[in-house]
Structures are given as C-alpha cells and as structure tokens.
Amino acid sequence: MKENIHLSSGFWVMLAFFFLAFWLVSPFIKIDSSDYEHAQRNMYRLFFGLFILIIELGILSFETFSPQGFARKVSNMRAVAVFVFGLLLLAFIIFIVAQSAVIYLRTGLNQIESPY
C-alpha cells in the first residue's frame, strides 16, 4: 500500500514538471519578428523548458527500458508512448530551430533592404 502512494506522488511530480516545461516553451509554438526584442528573456525560457523536457525524457526512458534488463516485462504501450514523446520532442526542437532561422534571416533581409 505504501509503495502505491510513492508511485502516484512521483507521477504527479513528473506531470507538474511537464506542465511547467510546456508553459515555458509555449510562446515558441508561434513566434514572429515582434518577439525579437524579447529574445534574451525568451532564450532563457526556451533553455529551461527544453532542459526539463529532455530530463523527463531521460527519466521516462530509463524507467521504461531499464527494468527489461532485469527480466521484468514493461508494457508495449508505455514503450511506444516514451518513443512517441521522444519523437515529438525532437520534432519540436527542429521546428523551433527552423522558425528561429527564418526569423533571423527575415530580420537580416529587412535590415539590408532599409538601411535607415
């Protein structure tokens, strides 16, 4: 009975960290050149959000795939969920980098076209 309480509290802590990370990276789902003036603050926000998500991915991967080395079977659904979470995180990172590159290039072109 006591072990169940420990597992559920760990779940809620991980869920709280996931929501915190999602809140930190939420402005980057749609960014434009008006966000360029807040780039320093947004960079820290993105760094901490992605840091939390990558740490969570590592913890989930370890908890999912490590017990299989001890001959304890883990559900296929959990393994697929961790794999999908990793793919979504990778896709989000690529999306943010591509979107930032487009904004950077667009801002550079605007500065070249109008020097004043």
TAQUITA-V531680 format. One record per residue. N is the residue number from 0. RES is the residue in three letters. SS is DSSP state (H for helix, E for strand, L for the rest). PHI is phi in whole degrees, 0 to 359 (NA if undefined). Layout:
n: [N/N]
res: [RES/RES]
ss: [SS/SS]
phi: [PHI/PHI]
This chain:
n: [0/1/2/3/4/5/6/7/8/9/10/11/12/13/14/15/16/17/18/19/20/21/22/23/24/25/26/27/28/29/30/31/32/33/34/35/36/37/38/39/40/41/42/43/44/45/46/47/48/49/50/51/52/53/54/55/56/57/58/59/60/61/62/63/64/65/66/67/68/69/70/71/72/73/74/75/76/77/78/79/80/81/82/83/84/85/86/87/88/89/90/91/92/93/94/95/96/97/98/99/100/101/102/103/104/105/106/107/108/109/110/111/112/113/114/115]
res: [MET/LYS/GLU/ASN/ILE/HIS/LEU/SER/SER/GLY/PHE/TRP/VAL/MET/LEU/ALA/PHE/PHE/PHE/LEU/ALA/PHE/TRP/LEU/VAL/SER/PRO/PHE/ILE/LYS/ILE/ASP/SER/SER/ASP/TYR/GLU/HIS/ALA/GLN/ARG/ASN/MET/TYR/ARG/LEU/PHE/PHE/GLY/LEU/PHE/ILE/LEU/ILE/ILE/GLU/LEU/GLY/ILE/LEU/SER/PHE/GLU/THR/PHE/SER/PRO/GLN/GLY/PHE/ALA/ARG/LYS/VAL/SER/ASN/MET/ARG/ALA/VAL/ALA/VAL/PHE/VAL/PHE/GLY/LEU/LEU/LEU/LEU/ALA/PHE/ILE/ILE/PHE/ILE/VAL/ALA/GLN/SER/ALA/VAL/ILE/TYR/LEU/ARG/THR/GLY/LEU/ASN/GLN/ILE/GLU/SER/PRO/TYR]
ss: [L/H/H/H/H/H/H/H/H/H/H/H/H/H/H/H/H/H/H/H/H/H/H/H/H/H/H/H/L/L/L/L/H/H/H/H/H/H/H/H/H/H/H/H/H/H/H/H/H/H/H/H/H/H/H/H/H/H/H/H/H/H/H/H/H/L/H/H/H/H/L/L/L/L/L/H/H/H/H/H/H/H/H/H/H/H/H/H/H/H/H/H/H/H/H/H/H/H/H/H/H/H/H/H/H/H/H/H/H/H/H/H/H/L/L/L]
phi: [NA/294/294/298/295/297/294/290/292/296/297/291/294/297/294/296/294/297/293/297/295/297/295/293/266/301/294/271/292/222/242/219/293/291/280/296/288/256/297/296/294/293/295/296/297/295/301/293/296/292/300/296/295/290/298/297/297/296/296/297/295/296/293/275/262/292/298/292/288/261/64/255/285/250/298/295/298/293/296/293/297/294/296/294/299/297/294/295/295/297/297/294/297/296/298/294/296/294/294/294/296/296/296/298/293/295/294/295/293/295/289/289/290/238/287/251]
